[in-house]
Amino acid sequence: MSTAREFNTTTQHGPDTTDPREVDWTERQARALVPFDVVDGLPINPLTTDLPEGRGDLWHWGEAVAADTVVFATPRGGTQHLLMVERADGHGWALPGGMLDPGEHPKPAAVRELAEETGLLLASIQLTLWGPRVVPDPRAGRNAWIVSVTYSCALSTVTLPIVQGLDDARAAAWFPATYRAVTAATGGHIFPAHDELLREVLAP
């Protein structure tokens, strides 16, 4: 990805009041990370079309981009752990991450969100890109969705870094890096947008 690229961002203080049929969807399609169709002047969620019409509980129309980070850490002589945060909005435990600010590239956004939510400071060079995907965000609608640009990082440390829930994270914690351990520790309350990804990257 070029740092000069403009991404579809959502940073705003309330729902977008723009009439979606007045948006230049051709331009938005040209810079979308995941292709999508437009029907009768409305963008169509490329992950699923069976959601109710509208943008659900999201503030934007069409695609908006989030940067999320899978952070593994293996303390000396210990087992691999995964860093997760408990969302303050009640949607459960998730990967650290959040929406891009206007003009922001996903990689620095991932670094920023990680620090804002957990206090963990990493350099951009430590992150490896996994790529963008439309995620099954429970807030999405037929005409609004989230694309997650996901990064990964594997730390070798003497002990697990100290983290805490900050900003819009109610808590932050390290869990043994297996799906069974994560679901047990969280009571199965995993953010639906990240559940599929966790199933892919974690041992059973």
Secondary structure, DSSP 8 states (H G I E B T S, - for coil): --TT--------SS---S-GGGS-HHHHHHT-SS--EEETTEEE-SS-S-S-SS-TT-SSSEEEEEEEEEEEEEETTS--EEEEEEETTSS-EE-SEEE--TT--HHHHHHHHHHHHH-----GGG-EEEEEEEE--TT-BTTEEEEEEEEEEEEEESS-------TTEEEEEEEESBHHHHHHHHTT-B-HHHHHHHHHHSB-
